[in-house]
Amino acid sequence: WEAADRVAANDDAGLWAAMAKVKATETATDCAEHGMQLHGGRSVLTENRISRIYRDVRIPVIYEGANEIQRNLIYGQAGW
């Protein structure tokens, strides 16, 4: 929520948007990977919903600016 408030206030909006995007996409990917572990080897079969979920959460990691690019923006704007 803090990131949304900062973006709305235009307080380092790019920095906060990039941090939120990286955190959200990596958390979603971790959750999907744990779900695949719970389902075992059958999780990769296309008829299982977890397979679709995993594919869907991987797309934002590279779409709209790969997370590595977002990290470069974060480091540059934060002065690290």
N, CA, C and O atoms as a GROMACS GRO file, in nm:
protein
  320
    1TRP      N    1   0.081  -0.119   0.000
    1TRP     CA    2   0.000   0.000   0.000
    1TRP      C    3   0.086   0.126   0.000
    1TRP      O    4   0.049   0.228  -0.057
    2GLU      N    5   0.200   0.115   0.064
    2GLU     CA    6   0.287   0.232   0.069
    2GLU      C    7   0.332   0.273  -0.070
    2GLU      O    8   0.339   0.392  -0.102
    3ALA      N    9   0.362   0.174  -0.154
    3ALA     CA   10   0.405   0.206  -0.290
    3ALA      C   11   0.294   0.278  -0.366
    3ALA      O   12   0.321   0.375  -0.437
    4ALA      N   13   0.170   0.232  -0.351
    4ALA     CA   14   0.058   0.297  -0.420
    4ALA      C   15   0.040   0.441  -0.371
    4ALA      O   16   0.014   0.531  -0.450
    5ASP      N   17   0.054   0.461  -0.241
    5ASP     CA   18   0.044   0.597  -0.187
    5ASP      C   19   0.154   0.686  -0.240
    5ASP      O   20   0.130   0.802  -0.274
    6ARG      N   21   0.275   0.633  -0.249
    6ARG     CA   22   0.389   0.712  -0.298
    6ARG      C   23   0.372   0.747  -0.445
    6ARG      O   24   0.403   0.859  -0.487
    7VAL      N   25   0.324   0.650  -0.524
    7VAL     CA   26   0.303   0.676  -0.667
    7VAL      C   27   0.194   0.781  -0.684
    7VAL      O   28   0.207   0.872  -0.766
    8ALA      N   29   0.085   0.770  -0.607
    8ALA     CA   30  -0.024   0.867  -0.616
    8ALA      C   31   0.023   1.007  -0.578
    8ALA      O   32  -0.024   1.106  -0.634
    9ALA      N   33   0.116   1.015  -0.484
    9ALA     CA   34   0.168   1.144  -0.441
    9ALA      C   35   0.285   1.192  -0.528
    9ALA      O   36   0.340   1.299  -0.505
   10ASN      N   37   0.322   1.111  -0.627
   10ASN     CA   38   0.435   1.139  -0.716
   10ASN      C   39   0.565   1.158  -0.637
   10ASN      O   40   0.649   1.241  -0.673
   11ASP      N   41   0.579   1.082  -0.532
   11ASP     CA   42   0.698   1.086  -0.446
   11ASP      C   43   0.789   0.971  -0.487
   11ASP      O   44   0.773   0.859  -0.437
   12ASP      N   45   0.884   0.997  -0.576
   12ASP     CA   46   0.970   0.892  -0.632
   12ASP      C   47   0.886   0.778  -0.690
   12ASP      O   48   0.908   0.661  -0.660
   13ALA      N   49   0.789   0.815  -0.773
   13ALA     CA   50   0.693   0.718  -0.825
   13ALA      C   51   0.760   0.603  -0.898
   13ALA      O   52   0.722   0.488  -0.880
   14GLY      N   53   0.860   0.633  -0.980
   14GLY     CA   54   0.928   0.527  -1.055
   14GLY      C   55   0.997   0.427  -0.965
   14GLY      O   56   0.992   0.306  -0.989
   15LEU      N   57   1.060   0.477  -0.860
   15LEU     CA   58   1.129   0.390  -0.765
   15LEU      C   59   1.030   0.298  -0.694
   15LEU      O   60   1.051   0.177  -0.687
   16TRP      N   61   0.922   0.355  -0.644
   16TRP     CA   62   0.825   0.275  -0.569
   16TRP      C   63   0.749   0.178  -0.660
   16TRP      O   64   0.719   0.066  -0.618
   17ALA      N   65   0.718   0.220  -0.782
   17ALA     CA   66   0.650   0.130  -0.876
   17ALA      C   67   0.740   0.012  -0.911
   17ALA      O   68   0.694  -0.102  -0.919
   18ALA      N   69   0.868   0.039  -0.933
   18ALA     CA   70   0.962  -0.069  -0.966
   18ALA      C   71   0.977  -0.166  -0.849
   18ALA      O   72   0.979  -0.287  -0.870
   19MET      N   73   0.987  -0.113  -0.728
   19MET     CA   74   1.000  -0.201  -0.611
   19MET      C   75   0.875  -0.286  -0.592
   19MET      O   76   0.885  -0.404  -0.560
   20ALA      N   77   0.758  -0.227  -0.612
   20ALA     CA   78   0.633  -0.302  -0.597
   20ALA      C   79   0.622  -0.411  -0.704
   20ALA      O   80   0.578  -0.522  -0.674
   21LYS      N   81   0.662  -0.379  -0.827
   21LYS     CA   82   0.654  -0.477  -0.935
   21LYS      C   83   0.746  -0.595  -0.908
   21LYS      O   84   0.705  -0.710  -0.926
   22VAL      N   85   0.868  -0.569  -0.866
   22VAL     CA   86   0.963  -0.678  -0.838
   22VAL      C   87   0.912  -0.765  -0.724
   22VAL      O   88   0.913  -0.887  -0.735
   23LYS      N   89   0.870  -0.703  -0.616
   23LYS     CA   90   0.823  -0.778  -0.499
   23LYS      C   91   0.700  -0.862  -0.532
   23LYS      O   92   0.692  -0.979  -0.495
   24ALA      N   93   0.604  -0.802  -0.602
   24ALA     CA   94   0.480  -0.873  -0.633
   24ALA      C   95   0.503  -0.990  -0.727
   24ALA      O   96   0.449  -1.099  -0.706
   25THR      N   97   0.583  -0.970  -0.831
   25THR     CA   98   0.604  -1.078  -0.927
   25THR      C   99   0.687  -1.191  -0.867
   25THR      O  100   0.662  -1.308  -0.896
   26GLU      N  101   0.785  -1.157  -0.785
   26GLU     CA  102   0.866  -1.263  -0.724
   26GLU      C  103   0.788  -1.339  -0.617
   26GLU      O  104   0.806  -1.460  -0.603
   27THR      N  105   0.702  -1.272  -0.544
   27THR     CA  106   0.618  -1.340  -0.446
   27THR      C  107   0.519  -1.433  -0.515
   27THR      O  108   0.499  -1.546  -0.470
   28ALA      N  109   0.458  -1.387  -0.622
   28ALA     CA  110   0.364  -1.471  -0.697
   28ALA      C  111   0.434  -1.594  -0.754
   28ALA      O  112   0.380  -1.704  -0.751
   29THR      N  113   0.554  -1.574  -0.806
   29THR     CA  114   0.631  -1.686  -0.861
   29THR      C  115   0.666  -1.786  -0.752
   29THR      O  116   0.655  -1.907  -0.773
   30ASP      N  117   0.709  -1.738  -0.637
   30ASP     CA  118   0.741  -1.828  -0.525
   30ASP      C  119   0.620  -1.910  -0.483
   30ASP      O  120   0.631  -2.030  -0.459
   31CYS      N  121   0.505  -1.845  -0.474
   31CYS     CA  122   0.382  -1.916  -0.436
   31CYS      C  123   0.346  -2.023  -0.539
   31CYS      O  124   0.310  -2.135  -0.502
   32ALA      N  125   0.356  -1.989  -0.666
   32ALA     CA  126   0.325  -2.086  -0.771
   32ALA      C  127   0.423  -2.202  -0.769
   32ALA      O  128   0.384  -2.317  -0.789
   33GLU      N  129   0.550  -2.174  -0.745
   33GLU     CA  130   0.650  -2.282  -0.738
   33GLU      C  131   0.624  -2.374  -0.620
   33GLU      O  132   0.640  -2.495  -0.632
   34HIS      N  133   0.582  -2.318  -0.507
   34HIS     CA  134   0.547  -2.402  -0.392
   34HIS      C  135   0.425  -2.488  -0.425
   34HIS      O  136   0.419  -2.605  -0.387
   35GLY      N  137   0.330  -2.430  -0.495
   35GLY     CA  138   0.213  -2.507  -0.536
   35GLY      C  139   0.250  -2.622  -0.628
   35GLY      O  140   0.195  -2.732  -0.617
   36MET      N  141   0.344  -2.598  -0.717
   36MET     CA  142   0.389  -2.705  -0.806
   36MET      C  143   0.459  -2.814  -0.727
   36MET      O  144   0.444  -2.932  -0.758
   37GLN      N  145   0.535  -2.776  -0.626
   37GLN     CA  146   0.601  -2.876  -0.541
   37GLN      C  147   0.497  -2.963  -0.470
   37GLN      O  148   0.514  -3.084  -0.459
   38LEU      N  149   0.390  -2.902  -0.424
   38LEU     CA  150   0.285  -2.977  -0.356
   38LEU      C  151   0.216  -3.076  -0.449
   38LEU      O  152   0.176  -3.185  -0.407
   39HIS      N  153   0.202  -3.039  -0.575
   39HIS     CA  154   0.135  -3.126  -0.672
   39HIS      C  155   0.228  -3.230  -0.733
   39HIS      O  156   0.182  -3.323  -0.798
   40GLY      N  157   0.356  -3.216  -0.712
   40GLY     CA  158   0.452  -3.315  -0.762
   40GLY      C  159   0.470  -3.310  -0.912
   40GLY      O  160   0.449  -3.207  -0.976
   41GLY      N  161   0.508  -3.424  -0.968
   41GLY     CA  162   0.540  -3.433  -1.111
   41GLY      C  163   0.422  -3.404  -1.202
   41GLY      O  164   0.441  -3.361  -1.316
   42ARG      N  165   0.302  -3.427  -1.153
   42ARG     CA  166   0.184  -3.401  -1.237
   42ARG      C  167   0.156  -3.252  -1.253
   42ARG      O  168   0.070  -3.212  -1.332
   43SER      N  169   0.228  -3.169  -1.180
   43SER     CA  170   0.202  -3.026  -1.187
   43SER      C  171   0.238  -2.965  -1.322
   43SER      O  172   0.190  -2.857  -1.356
   44VAL      N  173   0.322  -3.033  -1.398
   44VAL     CA  174   0.362  -2.979  -1.528
   44VAL      C  175   0.265  -3.016  -1.640
   44VAL      O  176   0.278  -2.965  -1.752
   45LEU      N  177   0.170  -3.102  -1.612
   45LEU     CA  178   0.073  -3.141  -1.714
   45LEU      C  179  -0.024  -3.026  -1.739
   45LEU      O  180  -0.069  -2.961  -1.645
   46THR      N  181  -0.055  -3.002  -1.864
   46THR     CA  182  -0.136  -2.886  -1.899
   46THR      C  183  -0.278  -2.893  -1.845
   46THR      O  184  -0.343  -2.789  -1.832
   47GLU      N  185  -0.329  -3.012  -1.814
   47GLU     CA  186  -0.466  -3.019  -1.762
   47GLU      C  187  -0.475  -2.980  -1.614
   47GLU      O  188  -0.584  -2.962  -1.562
   48ASN      N  189  -0.362  -2.966  -1.548
   48ASN     CA  190  -0.363  -2.923  -1.408
   48ASN      C  191  -0.358  -2.771  -1.400
   48ASN      O  192  -0.278  -2.706  -1.467
   49ARG      N  193  -0.444  -2.716  -1.317
   49ARG     CA  194  -0.455  -2.571  -1.306
   49ARG      C  195  -0.325  -2.506  -1.258
   49ARG      O  196  -0.292  -2.395  -1.300
   50ILE      N  197  -0.251  -2.574  -1.172
   50ILE     CA  198  -0.128  -2.516  -1.120
   50ILE      C  199  -0.027  -2.490  -1.232
   50ILE      O  200   0.053  -2.397  -1.223
   51SER      N  201  -0.031  -2.571  -1.336
   51SER     CA  202   0.056  -2.549  -1.451
   51SER      C  203   0.024  -2.415  -1.517
   51SER      O  204   0.114  -2.339  -1.553
   52ARG      N  205  -0.103  -2.388  -1.533
   52ARG     CA  206  -0.147  -2.261  -1.593
   52ARG      C  207  -0.112  -2.143  -1.503
   52ARG      O  208  -0.066  -2.039  -1.550
   53ILE      N  209  -0.133  -2.160  -1.373
   53ILE     CA  210  -0.100  -2.054  -1.278
   53ILE      C  211   0.048  -2.020  -1.285
   53ILE      O  212   0.085  -1.903  -1.288
   54TYR      N  213   0.131  -2.122  -1.288
   54TYR     CA  214   0.275  -2.098  -1.295
   54TYR      C  215   0.312  -2.023  -1.423
   54TYR      O  216   0.390  -1.927  -1.419
   55ARG      N  217   0.258  -2.066  -1.535
   55ARG     CA  218   0.287  -1.996  -1.661
   55ARG      C  219   0.240  -1.851  -1.655
   55ARG      O  220   0.309  -1.761  -1.703
   56ASP      N  221   0.123  -1.829  -1.595
   56ASP     CA  222   0.069  -1.694  -1.588
   56ASP      C  223   0.151  -1.601  -1.499
   56ASP      O  224   0.166  -1.483  -1.530
   57VAL      N  225   0.204  -1.654  -1.389
   57VAL     CA  226   0.280  -1.566  -1.299
   57VAL      C  227   0.421  -1.540  -1.350
   57VAL      O  228   0.485  -1.444  -1.307
   58ARG      N  229   0.470  -1.621  -1.441
   58ARG     CA  230   0.604  -1.599  -1.496
   58ARG      C  231   0.605  -1.485  -1.598
   58ARG      O  232   0.708  -1.420  -1.616
   59ILE      N  233   0.494  -1.461  -1.663
   59ILE     CA  234   0.488  -1.358  -1.768
   59ILE      C  235   0.524  -1.219  -1.715
   59ILE      O  236   0.607  -1.152  -1.777
   60PRO      N  237   0.465  -1.172  -1.605
   60PRO     CA  238   0.498  -1.036  -1.558
   60PRO      C  239   0.643  -1.018  -1.514
   60PRO      O  240   0.691  -0.906  -1.505
   61VAL      N  241   0.712  -1.128  -1.485
   61VAL     CA  242   0.853  -1.117  -1.445
   61VAL      C  243   0.935  -1.060  -1.560
   61VAL      O  244   1.032  -0.987  -1.537
   62ILE      N  245   0.897  -1.093  -1.684
   62ILE     CA  246   0.973  -1.044  -1.800
   62ILE      C  247   0.898  -0.939  -1.881
   62ILE      O  248   0.959  -0.868  -1.961
   63TYR      N  249   0.768  -0.928  -1.862
   63TYR     CA  250   0.686  -0.834  -1.936
   63TYR      C  251   0.683  -0.701  -1.862
   63TYR      O  252   0.696  -0.698  -1.740
   64GLU      N  253   0.666  -0.592  -1.934
   64GLU     CA  254   0.661  -0.459  -1.874
   64GLU      C  255   0.789  -0.425  -1.800
   64GLU      O  256   0.786  -0.359  -1.696
   65GLY      N  257   0.901  -0.470  -1.852
   65GLY     CA  258   1.030  -0.442  -1.789
   65GLY      C  259   1.072  -0.559  -1.703
   65GLY      O  260   1.016  -0.583  -1.596
   66ALA      N  261   1.171  -0.631  -1.750
   66ALA     CA  262   1.218  -0.747  -1.674
   66ALA      C  263   1.260  -0.704  -1.534
   66ALA      O  264   1.300  -0.590  -1.512
   67ASN      N  265   1.249  -0.797  -1.439
   67ASN     CA  266   1.284  -0.764  -1.302
   67ASN      C  267   1.428  -0.718  -1.288
   67ASN      O  268   1.459  -0.636  -1.201
   68GLU      N  269   1.517  -0.769  -1.372
   68GLU     CA  270   1.656  -0.724  -1.367
   68GLU      C  271   1.666  -0.577  -1.406
   68GLU      O  272   1.744  -0.501  -1.347
   69ILE      N  273   1.589  -0.536  -1.504
   69ILE     CA  274   1.587  -0.396  -1.546
   69ILE      C  275   1.526  -0.310  -1.435
   69ILE      O  276   1.575  -0.201  -1.406
   70GLN      N  277   1.420  -0.361  -1.373
   70GLN     CA  278   1.359  -0.289  -1.262
   70GLN      C  279   1.459  -0.270  -1.148
   70GLN      O  280   1.464  -0.164  -1.086
   71ARG      N  281   1.538  -0.374  -1.120
   71ARG     CA  282   1.640  -0.362  -1.015
   71ARG      C  283   1.743  -0.255  -1.050
   71ARG      O  284   1.787  -0.180  -0.963
   72ASN      N  285   1.782  -0.248  -1.176
   72ASN     CA  286   1.876  -0.143  -1.218
   72ASN      C  287   1.817  -0.004  -1.194
   72ASN      O  288   1.887   0.087  -1.149
   73LEU      N  289   1.688   0.012  -1.223
   73LEU     CA  290   1.621   0.139  -1.197
   73LEU      C  291   1.618   0.170  -1.047
   73LEU      O  292   1.643   0.283  -1.005
   74ILE      N  293   1.589   0.067  -0.968
   74ILE     CA  294   1.583   0.085  -0.822
   74ILE      C  295   1.719   0.129  -0.770
   74ILE      O  296   1.729   0.224  -0.693
   75TYR      N  297   1.823   0.057  -0.811
   75TYR     CA  298   1.957   0.090  -0.763
   75TYR      C  299   1.999   0.230  -0.806
   75TYR      O  300   2.059   0.304  -0.729
   76GLY      N  301   1.967   0.265  -0.930
   76GLY     CA  302   2.004   0.396  -0.981
   76GLY      C  303   1.931   0.509  -0.910
   76GLY      O  304   1.992   0.611  -0.876
   77GLN      N  305   1.801   0.493  -0.888
   77GLN     CA  306   1.723   0.599  -0.826
   77GLN      C  307   1.745   0.608  -0.676
   77GLN      O  308   1.733   0.715  -0.616
   78ALA      N  309   1.779   0.495  -0.614
   78ALA     CA  310   1.802   0.496  -0.470
   78ALA      C  311   1.944   0.539  -0.436
   78ALA      O  312   1.975   0.566  -0.320
   79GLY      N  313   2.029   0.546  -0.537
   79GLY     CA  314   2.166   0.589  -0.515
   79GLY      C  315   2.256   0.481  -0.458
   79GLY      O  316   2.356   0.510  -0.394
   80TRP      N  317   2.220   0.355  -0.482
   80TRP     CA  318   2.300   0.243  -0.431
   80TRP      C  319   2.408   0.206  -0.527
   80TRP      O  320   2.486   0.114  -0.501
   0.00000   0.00000   0.00000
